[in-house]
Amino acid sequence: MNTEDRFVDIEIKVAHQEDMVESLNQRIYEQQKQIDKLEAMISALAQHIRENPQGGQGALNERPPHY
């Protein structure tokens, strides 16, 4: 294998690695957006629970309207 072939091989490997890094960066970005969304949902749920500590349990103890 001559020097030029080795450089071509290295360039090919670098190009593949750059594609892989870009793909991984995109996946990380998508996952972070999903994490942010889930954190917002958890925060909203926690706020709802703080504002309604009974959680609607009072309705479980009531008789249905047809009684």
PDB file of N, CA, C and O in Angstrom:
ATOM      1  N   MET A   1       0.856  -1.182   0.000  1.00  0.00           N
ATOM      2  CA  MET A   1       0.000   0.000   0.000  1.00  0.00           C
ATOM      3  C   MET A   1       0.896   1.237   0.000  1.00  0.00           C
ATOM      4  O   MET A   1       1.745   1.400   0.877  1.00  0.00           O
ATOM      5  N   ASN A   2       0.699   2.101  -0.986  1.00  0.00           N
ATOM      6  CA  ASN A   2       1.555   3.288  -1.060  1.00  0.00           C
ATOM      7  C   ASN A   2       0.967   4.410  -0.211  1.00  0.00           C
ATOM      8  O   ASN A   2      -0.120   4.282   0.353  1.00  0.00           O
ATOM      9  N   THR A   3       1.701   5.497  -0.135  1.00  0.00           N
ATOM     10  CA  THR A   3       1.316   6.626   0.715  1.00  0.00           C
ATOM     11  C   THR A   3      -0.008   7.234   0.281  1.00  0.00           C
ATOM     12  O   THR A   3      -0.837   7.579   1.123  1.00  0.00           O
ATOM     13  N   GLU A   4      -0.213   7.369  -1.013  1.00  0.00           N
ATOM     14  CA  GLU A   4      -1.471   7.956  -1.487  1.00  0.00           C
ATOM     15  C   GLU A   4      -2.664   7.084  -1.110  1.00  0.00           C
ATOM     16  O   GLU A   4      -3.705   7.602  -0.706  1.00  0.00           O
ATOM     17  N   ASP A   5      -2.527   5.783  -1.237  1.00  0.00           N
ATOM     18  CA  ASP A   5      -3.610   4.872  -0.851  1.00  0.00           C
ATOM     19  C   ASP A   5      -3.901   4.970   0.643  1.00  0.00           C
ATOM     20  O   ASP A   5      -5.054   4.911   1.069  1.00  0.00           O
ATOM     21  N   ARG A   6      -2.848   5.120   1.425  1.00  0.00           N
ATOM     22  CA  ARG A   6      -3.039   5.257   2.876  1.00  0.00           C
ATOM     23  C   ARG A   6      -3.786   6.551   3.201  1.00  0.00           C
ATOM     24  O   ARG A   6      -4.666   6.555   4.061  1.00  0.00           O
ATOM     25  N   PHE A   7      -3.440   7.654   2.517  1.00  0.00           N
ATOM     26  CA  PHE A   7      -4.144   8.920   2.742  1.00  0.00           C
ATOM     27  C   PHE A   7      -5.614   8.809   2.345  1.00  0.00           C
ATOM     28  O   PHE A   7      -6.489   9.315   3.048  1.00  0.00           O
ATOM     29  N   VAL A   8      -5.883   8.157   1.237  1.00  0.00           N
ATOM     30  CA  VAL A   8      -7.267   7.976   0.793  1.00  0.00           C
ATOM     31  C   VAL A   8      -8.030   7.157   1.830  1.00  0.00           C
ATOM     32  O   VAL A   8      -9.170   7.477   2.169  1.00  0.00           O
ATOM     33  N   ASP A   9      -7.400   6.108   2.327  1.00  0.00           N
ATOM     34  CA  ASP A   9      -8.038   5.268   3.350  1.00  0.00           C
ATOM     35  C   ASP A   9      -8.333   6.077   4.611  1.00  0.00           C
ATOM     36  O   ASP A   9      -9.409   5.956   5.196  1.00  0.00           O
ATOM     37  N   ILE A  10      -7.382   6.893   5.020  1.00  0.00           N
ATOM     38  CA  ILE A  10      -7.572   7.742   6.211  1.00  0.00           C
ATOM     39  C   ILE A  10      -8.694   8.747   5.968  1.00  0.00           C
ATOM     40  O   ILE A  10      -9.529   8.962   6.846  1.00  0.00           O
ATOM     41  N   GLU A  11      -8.724   9.360   4.796  1.00  0.00           N
ATOM     42  CA  GLU A  11      -9.782  10.325   4.476  1.00  0.00           C
ATOM     43  C   GLU A  11     -11.155   9.668   4.503  1.00  0.00           C
ATOM     44  O   GLU A  11     -12.120  10.265   4.980  1.00  0.00           O
ATOM     45  N   ILE A  12     -11.246   8.461   4.000  1.00  0.00           N
ATOM     46  CA  ILE A  12     -12.523   7.730   4.020  1.00  0.00           C
ATOM     47  C   ILE A  12     -12.957   7.469   5.461  1.00  0.00           C
ATOM     48  O   ILE A  12     -14.119   7.670   5.814  1.00  0.00           O
ATOM     49  N   LYS A  13     -12.021   7.025   6.281  1.00  0.00           N
ATOM     50  CA  LYS A  13     -12.340   6.754   7.685  1.00  0.00           C
ATOM     51  C   LYS A  13     -12.763   8.025   8.413  1.00  0.00           C
ATOM     52  O   LYS A  13     -13.704   8.000   9.206  1.00  0.00           O
ATOM     53  N   VAL A  14     -12.078   9.131   8.153  1.00  0.00           N
ATOM     54  CA  VAL A  14     -12.425  10.404   8.787  1.00  0.00           C
ATOM     55  C   VAL A  14     -13.824  10.839   8.347  1.00  0.00           C
ATOM     56  O   VAL A  14     -14.608  11.321   9.165  1.00  0.00           O
ATOM     57  N   ALA A  15     -14.137  10.675   7.082  1.00  0.00           N
ATOM     58  CA  ALA A  15     -15.466  11.048   6.587  1.00  0.00           C
ATOM     59  C   ALA A  15     -16.548  10.226   7.278  1.00  0.00           C
ATOM     60  O   ALA A  15     -17.592  10.760   7.654  1.00  0.00           O
ATOM     61  N   HIS A  16     -16.302   8.940   7.444  1.00  0.00           N
ATOM     62  CA  HIS A  16     -17.275   8.089   8.143  1.00  0.00           C
ATOM     63  C   HIS A  16     -17.419   8.517   9.602  1.00  0.00           C
ATOM     64  O   HIS A  16     -18.526   8.541  10.139  1.00  0.00           O
ATOM     65  N   GLN A  17     -16.321   8.846  10.230  1.00  0.00           N
ATOM     66  CA  GLN A  17     -16.373   9.281  11.621  1.00  0.00           C
ATOM     67  C   GLN A  17     -17.119  10.612  11.753  1.00  0.00           C
ATOM     68  O   GLN A  17     -17.875  10.805  12.706  1.00  0.00           O
ATOM     69  N   GLU A  18     -16.913  11.520  10.814  1.00  0.00           N
ATOM     70  CA  GLU A  18     -17.634  12.794  10.849  1.00  0.00           C
ATOM     71  C   GLU A  18     -19.139  12.562  10.704  1.00  0.00           C
ATOM     72  O   GLU A  18     -19.939  13.198  11.391  1.00  0.00           O
ATOM     73  N   ASP A  19     -19.515  11.657   9.818  1.00  0.00           N
ATOM     74  CA  ASP A  19     -20.941  11.324   9.657  1.00  0.00           C
ATOM     75  C   ASP A  19     -21.502  10.726  10.941  1.00  0.00           C
ATOM     76  O   ASP A  19     -22.617  11.058  11.344  1.00  0.00           O
ATOM     77  N   MET A  20     -20.746   9.857  11.577  1.00  0.00           N
ATOM     78  CA  MET A  20     -21.192   9.218  12.812  1.00  0.00           C
ATOM     79  C   MET A  20     -21.351  10.251  13.923  1.00  0.00           C
ATOM     80  O   MET A  20     -22.336  10.224  14.662  1.00  0.00           O
ATOM     81  N   VAL A  21     -20.391  11.155  14.043  1.00  0.00           N
ATOM     82  CA  VAL A  21     -20.463  12.200  15.072  1.00  0.00           C
ATOM     83  C   VAL A  21     -21.684  13.084  14.834  1.00  0.00           C
ATOM     84  O   VAL A  21     -22.397  13.422  15.779  1.00  0.00           O
ATOM     85  N   GLU A  22     -21.930  13.458  13.582  1.00  0.00           N
ATOM     86  CA  GLU A  22     -23.098  14.285  13.266  1.00  0.00           C
ATOM     87  C   GLU A  22     -24.390  13.546  13.594  1.00  0.00           C
ATOM     88  O   GLU A  22     -25.328  14.137  14.129  1.00  0.00           O
ATOM     89  N   SER A  23     -24.440  12.269  13.279  1.00  0.00           N
ATOM     90  CA  SER A  23     -25.619  11.463  13.586  1.00  0.00           C
ATOM     91  C   SER A  23     -25.842  11.365  15.096  1.00  0.00           C
ATOM     92  O   SER A  23     -26.971  11.483  15.572  1.00  0.00           O
ATOM     93  N   LEU A  24     -24.769  11.152  15.834  1.00  0.00           N
ATOM     94  CA  LEU A  24     -24.878  11.077  17.294  1.00  0.00           C
ATOM     95  C   LEU A  24     -25.291  12.421  17.888  1.00  0.00           C
ATOM     96  O   LEU A  24     -26.085  12.462  18.827  1.00  0.00           O
ATOM     97  N   ASN A  25     -24.765  13.508  17.358  1.00  0.00           N
ATOM     98  CA  ASN A  25     -25.157  14.834  17.840  1.00  0.00           C
ATOM     99  C   ASN A  25     -26.642  15.080  17.607  1.00  0.00           C
ATOM    100  O   ASN A  25     -27.326  15.624  18.475  1.00  0.00           O
ATOM    101  N   GLN A  26     -27.139  14.685  16.449  1.00  0.00           N
ATOM    102  CA  GLN A  26     -28.562  14.854  16.151  1.00  0.00           C
ATOM    103  C   GLN A  26     -29.408  14.032  17.114  1.00  0.00           C
ATOM    104  O   GLN A  26     -30.435  14.505  17.600  1.00  0.00           O
ATOM    105  N   ARG A  27     -28.981  12.811  17.389  1.00  0.00           N
ATOM    106  CA  ARG A  27     -29.730  11.942  18.313  1.00  0.00           C
ATOM    107  C   ARG A  27     -29.735  12.529  19.722  1.00  0.00           C
ATOM    108  O   ARG A  27     -30.757  12.501  20.408  1.00  0.00           O
ATOM    109  N   ILE A  28     -28.603  13.054  20.145  1.00  0.00           N
ATOM    110  CA  ILE A  28     -28.520  13.678  21.474  1.00  0.00           C
ATOM    111  C   ILE A  28     -29.442  14.884  21.540  1.00  0.00           C
ATOM    112  O   ILE A  28     -30.123  15.092  22.544  1.00  0.00           O
ATOM    113  N   TYR A  29     -29.470  15.677  20.484  1.00  0.00           N
ATOM    114  CA  TYR A  29     -30.344  16.848  20.441  1.00  0.00           C
ATOM    115  C   TYR A  29     -31.809  16.421  20.566  1.00  0.00           C
ATOM    116  O   TYR A  29     -32.573  17.024  21.319  1.00  0.00           O
ATOM    117  N   GLU A  30     -32.196  15.379  19.825  1.00  0.00           N
ATOM    118  CA  GLU A  30     -33.579  14.889  19.884  1.00  0.00           C
ATOM    119  C   GLU A  30     -33.913  14.354  21.275  1.00  0.00           C
ATOM    120  O   GLU A  30     -35.003  14.597  21.794  1.00  0.00           O
ATOM    121  N   GLN A  31     -32.980  13.629  21.870  1.00  0.00           N
ATOM    122  CA  GLN A  31     -33.217  13.101  23.210  1.00  0.00           C
ATOM    123  C   GLN A  31     -33.338  14.221  24.235  1.00  0.00           C
ATOM    124  O   GLN A  31     -34.163  14.140  25.145  1.00  0.00           O
ATOM    125  N   GLN A  32     -32.523  15.268  24.097  1.00  0.00           N
ATOM    126  CA  GLN A  32     -32.608  16.384  25.036  1.00  0.00           C
ATOM    127  C   GLN A  32     -33.952  17.084  24.921  1.00  0.00           C
ATOM    128  O   GLN A  32     -34.533  17.482  25.931  1.00  0.00           O
ATOM    129  N   LYS A  33     -34.455  17.239  23.696  1.00  0.00           N
ATOM    130  CA  LYS A  33     -35.777  17.835  23.526  1.00  0.00           C
ATOM    131  C   LYS A  33     -36.831  16.965  24.217  1.00  0.00           C
ATOM    132  O   LYS A  33     -37.742  17.489  24.859  1.00  0.00           O
ATOM    133  N   GLN A  34     -36.713  15.648  24.089  1.00  0.00           N
ATOM    134  CA  GLN A  34     -37.665  14.752  24.731  1.00  0.00           C
ATOM    135  C   GLN A  34     -37.549  14.830  26.253  1.00  0.00           C
ATOM    136  O   GLN A  34     -38.562  14.830  26.954  1.00  0.00           O
ATOM    137  N   ILE A  35     -36.337  14.895  26.758  1.00  0.00           N
ATOM    138  CA  ILE A  35     -36.125  15.034  28.202  1.00  0.00           C
ATOM    139  C   ILE A  35     -36.736  16.330  28.704  1.00  0.00           C
ATOM    140  O   ILE A  35     -37.398  16.340  29.742  1.00  0.00           O
ATOM    141  N   ASP A  36     -36.523  17.430  27.978  1.00  0.00           N
ATOM    142  CA  ASP A  36     -37.095  18.717  28.377  1.00  0.00           C
ATOM    143  C   ASP A  36     -38.620  18.636  28.423  1.00  0.00           C
ATOM    144  O   ASP A  36     -39.245  19.157  29.346  1.00  0.00           O
ATOM    145  N   LYS A  37     -39.210  17.990  27.435  1.00  0.00           N
ATOM    146  CA  LYS A  37     -40.668  17.845  27.389  1.00  0.00           C
ATOM    147  C   LYS A  37     -41.165  17.009  28.570  1.00  0.00           C
ATOM    148  O   LYS A  37     -42.157  17.361  29.210  1.00  0.00           O
ATOM    149  N   LEU A  38     -40.483  15.915  28.855  1.00  0.00           N
ATOM    150  CA  LEU A  38     -40.882  15.065  29.978  1.00  0.00           C
ATOM    151  C   LEU A  38     -40.721  15.790  31.312  1.00  0.00           C
ATOM    152  O   LEU A  38     -41.558  15.639  32.203  1.00  0.00           O
ATOM    153  N   GLU A  39     -39.657  16.573  31.456  1.00  0.00           N
ATOM    154  CA  GLU A  39     -39.470  17.341  32.690  1.00  0.00           C
ATOM    155  C   GLU A  39     -40.586  18.354  32.871  1.00  0.00           C
ATOM    156  O   GLU A  39     -41.057  18.563  33.989  1.00  0.00           O
ATOM    157  N   ALA A  40     -41.014  18.986  31.785  1.00  0.00           N
ATOM    158  CA  ALA A  40     -42.116  19.948  31.874  1.00  0.00           C
ATOM    159  C   ALA A  40     -43.405  19.237  32.274  1.00  0.00           C
ATOM    160  O   ALA A  40     -44.187  19.761  33.068  1.00  0.00           O
ATOM    161  N   MET A  41     -43.624  18.045  31.725  1.00  0.00           N
ATOM    162  CA  MET A  41     -44.825  17.284  32.081  1.00  0.00           C
ATOM    163  C   MET A  41     -44.795  16.877  33.551  1.00  0.00           C
ATOM    164  O   MET A  41     -45.817  16.947  34.233  1.00  0.00           O
ATOM    165  N   ILE A  42     -43.644  16.458  34.039  1.00  0.00           N
ATOM    166  CA  ILE A  42     -43.512  16.066  35.443  1.00  0.00           C
ATOM    167  C   ILE A  42     -43.740  17.272  36.347  1.00  0.00           C
ATOM    168  O   ILE A  42     -44.402  17.171  37.380  1.00  0.00           O
ATOM    169  N   SER A  43     -43.188  18.401  35.950  1.00  0.00           N
ATOM    170  CA  SER A  43     -43.374  19.617  36.739  1.00  0.00           C
ATOM    171  C   SER A  43     -44.850  20.006  36.803  1.00  0.00           C
ATOM    172  O   SER A  43     -45.355  20.370  37.865  1.00  0.00           O
ATOM    173  N   ALA A  44     -45.540  19.926  35.661  1.00  0.00           N
ATOM    174  CA  ALA A  44     -46.968  20.249  35.638  1.00  0.00           C
ATOM    175  C   ALA A  44     -47.761  19.260  36.490  1.00  0.00           C
ATOM    176  O   ALA A  44     -48.694  19.653  37.191  1.00  0.00           O
ATOM    177  N   LEU A  45     -47.399  18.003  36.433  1.00  0.00           N
ATOM    178  CA  LEU A  45     -48.088  16.991  37.244  1.00  0.00           C
ATOM    179  C   LEU A  45     -47.839  17.232  38.731  1.00  0.00           C
ATOM    180  O   LEU A  45     -48.763  17.128  39.538  1.00  0.00           O
ATOM    181  N   ALA A  46     -46.608  17.550  39.094  1.00  0.00           N
ATOM    182  CA  ALA A  46     -46.298  17.832  40.497  1.00  0.00           C
ATOM    183  C   ALA A  46     -47.077  19.056  40.980  1.00  0.00           C
ATOM    184  O   ALA A  46     -47.594  19.066  42.097  1.00  0.00           O
ATOM    185  N   GLN A  47     -47.157  20.073  40.150  1.00  0.00           N
ATOM    186  CA  GLN A  47     -47.929  21.268  40.506  1.00  0.00           C
ATOM    187  C   GLN A  47     -49.395  20.911  40.693  1.00  0.00           C
ATOM    188  O   GLN A  47     -50.031  21.374  41.640  1.00  0.00           O
ATOM    189  N   HIS A  48     -49.932  20.099  39.807  1.00  0.00           N
ATOM    190  CA  HIS A  48     -51.336  19.674  39.899  1.00  0.00           C
ATOM    191  C   HIS A  48     -51.573  18.899  41.201  1.00  0.00           C
ATOM    192  O   HIS A  48     -52.592  19.092  41.864  1.00  0.00           O
ATOM    193  N   ILE A  49     -50.647  18.039  41.558  1.00  0.00           N
ATOM    194  CA  ILE A  49     -50.783  17.259  42.790  1.00  0.00           C
ATOM    195  C   ILE A  49     -50.708  18.176  44.009  1.00  0.00           C
ATOM    196  O   ILE A  49     -51.453  17.986  44.970  1.00  0.00           O
ATOM    197  N   ARG A  50     -49.816  19.170  43.979  1.00  0.00           N
ATOM    198  CA  ARG A  50     -49.718  20.117  45.107  1.00  0.00           C
ATOM    199  C   ARG A  50     -51.008  20.924  45.250  1.00  0.00           C
ATOM    200  O   ARG A  50     -51.442  21.209  46.366  1.00  0.00           O
ATOM    201  N   GLU A  51     -51.614  21.289  44.133  1.00  0.00           N
ATOM    202  CA  GLU A  51     -52.830  22.095  44.173  1.00  0.00           C
ATOM    203  C   GLU A  51     -54.063  21.261  44.521  1.00  0.00           C
ATOM    204  O   GLU A  51     -55.047  21.804  45.023  1.00  0.00           O
ATOM    205  N   ASN A  52     -54.029  19.981  44.269  1.00  0.00           N
ATOM    206  CA  ASN A  52     -55.157  19.084  44.538  1.00  0.00           C
ATOM    207  C   ASN A  52     -54.666  17.879  45.341  1.00  0.00           C
ATOM    208  O   ASN A  52     -54.577  16.774  44.805  1.00  0.00           O
ATOM    209  N   PRO A  53     -54.350  18.079  46.603  1.00  0.00           N
ATOM    210  CA  PRO A  53     -53.741  17.001  47.388  1.00  0.00           C
ATOM    211  C   PRO A  53     -54.622  15.763  47.531  1.00  0.00           C
ATOM    212  O   PRO A  53     -54.104  14.662  47.717  1.00  0.00           O
ATOM    213  N   GLN A  54     -55.946  15.922  47.446  1.00  0.00           N
ATOM    214  CA  GLN A  54     -56.814  14.750  47.563  1.00  0.00           C
ATOM    215  C   GLN A  54     -56.779  13.927  46.293  1.00  0.00           C
ATOM    216  O   GLN A  54     -57.076  12.733  46.330  1.00  0.00           O
ATOM    217  N   GLY A  55     -56.436  14.513  45.203  1.00  0.00           N
ATOM    218  CA  GLY A  55     -56.322  13.792  43.947  1.00  0.00           C
ATOM    219  C   GLY A  55     -57.633  13.226  43.453  1.00  0.00           C
ATOM    220  O   GLY A  55     -57.644  12.240  42.717  1.00  0.00           O
ATOM    221  N   GLY A  56     -58.732  13.830  43.844  1.00  0.00           N
ATOM    222  CA  GLY A  56     -60.024  13.335  43.382  1.00  0.00           C
ATOM    223  C   GLY A  56     -60.512  12.124  44.147  1.00  0.00           C
ATOM    224  O   GLY A  56     -61.473  11.485  43.720  1.00  0.00           O
ATOM    225  N   GLN A  57     -59.885  11.782  45.269  1.00  0.00           N
ATOM    226  CA  GLN A  57     -60.287  10.598  46.018  1.00  0.00           C
ATOM    227  C   GLN A  57     -61.654  10.768  46.667  1.00  0.00           C
ATOM    228  O   GLN A  57     -62.336   9.785  46.957  1.00  0.00           O
ATOM    229  N   GLY A  58     -62.046  11.999  46.891  1.00  0.00           N
ATOM    230  CA  GLY A  58     -63.358  12.230  47.484  1.00  0.00           C
ATOM    231  C   GLY A  58     -64.453  11.665  46.600  1.00  0.00           C
ATOM    232  O   GLY A  58     -65.460  11.167  47.103  1.00  0.00           O
ATOM    233  N   ALA A  59     -64.277  11.733  45.319  1.00  0.00           N
ATOM    234  CA  ALA A  59     -65.278  11.209  44.388  1.00  0.00           C
ATOM    235  C   ALA A  59     -65.375   9.692  44.481  1.00  0.00           C
ATOM    236  O   ALA A  59     -66.423   9.126  44.166  1.00  0.00           O
ATOM    237  N   LEU A  60     -64.316   9.027  44.902  1.00  0.00           N
ATOM    238  CA  LEU A  60     -64.355   7.570  45.026  1.00  0.00           C
ATOM    239  C   LEU A  60     -65.242   7.126  46.185  1.00  0.00           C
ATOM    240  O   LEU A  60     -65.817   6.038  46.143  1.00  0.00           O
ATOM    241  N   ASN A  61     -65.355   7.954  47.211  1.00  0.00           N
ATOM    242  CA  ASN A  61     -66.118   7.604  48.389  1.00  0.00           C
ATOM    243  C   ASN A  61     -67.603   7.993  48.270  1.00  0.00           C
ATOM    244  O   ASN A  61     -68.415   7.609  49.111  1.00  0.00           O
ATOM    245  N   GLU A  62     -67.944   8.739  47.245  1.00  0.00           N
ATOM    246  CA  GLU A  62     -69.322   9.176  47.079  1.00  0.00           C
ATOM    247  C   GLU A  62     -70.133   8.093  46.364  1.00  0.00           C
ATOM    248  O   GLU A  62     -69.617   7.324  45.553  1.00  0.00           O
ATOM    249  N   ARG A  63     -71.431   8.070  46.701  1.00  0.00           N
ATOM    250  CA  ARG A  63     -72.330   7.136  46.009  1.00  0.00           C
ATOM    251  C   ARG A  63     -72.593   7.616  44.596  1.00  0.00           C
ATOM    252  O   ARG A  63     -72.693   8.822  44.371  1.00  0.00           O
ATOM    253  N   PRO A  64     -72.705   6.731  43.656  1.00  0.00           N
ATOM    254  CA  PRO A  64     -73.054   7.140  42.301  1.00  0.00           C
ATOM    255  C   PRO A  64     -74.418   7.811  42.298  1.00  0.00           C
ATOM    256  O   PRO A  64     -75.220   7.542  43.193  1.00  0.00           O
ATOM    257  N   PRO A  65     -74.716   8.669  41.335  1.00  0.00           N
ATOM    258  CA  PRO A  65     -75.959   9.428  41.326  1.00  0.00           C
ATOM    259  C   PRO A  65     -77.217   8.548  41.182  1.00  0.00           C
ATOM    260  O   PRO A  65     -78.309   9.023  41.493  1.00  0.00           O
ATOM    261  N   HIS A  66     -77.113   7.322  40.736  1.00  0.00           N
ATOM    262  CA  HIS A  66     -78.309   6.494  40.547  1.00  0.00           C
ATOM    263  C   HIS A  66     -78.777   5.836  41.843  1.00  0.00           C
ATOM    264  O   HIS A  66     -79.791   5.139  41.821  1.00  0.00           O
ATOM    265  N   TYR A  67     -78.081   6.026  42.982  1.00  0.00           N
ATOM    266  CA  TYR A  67     -78.546   5.456  44.244  1.00  0.00           C
ATOM    267  C   TYR A  67     -79.551   6.342  44.907  1.00  0.00           C
ATOM    268  O   TYR A  67     -80.049   6.013  45.984  1.00  0.00           O
TER     269      TYR A  67
END
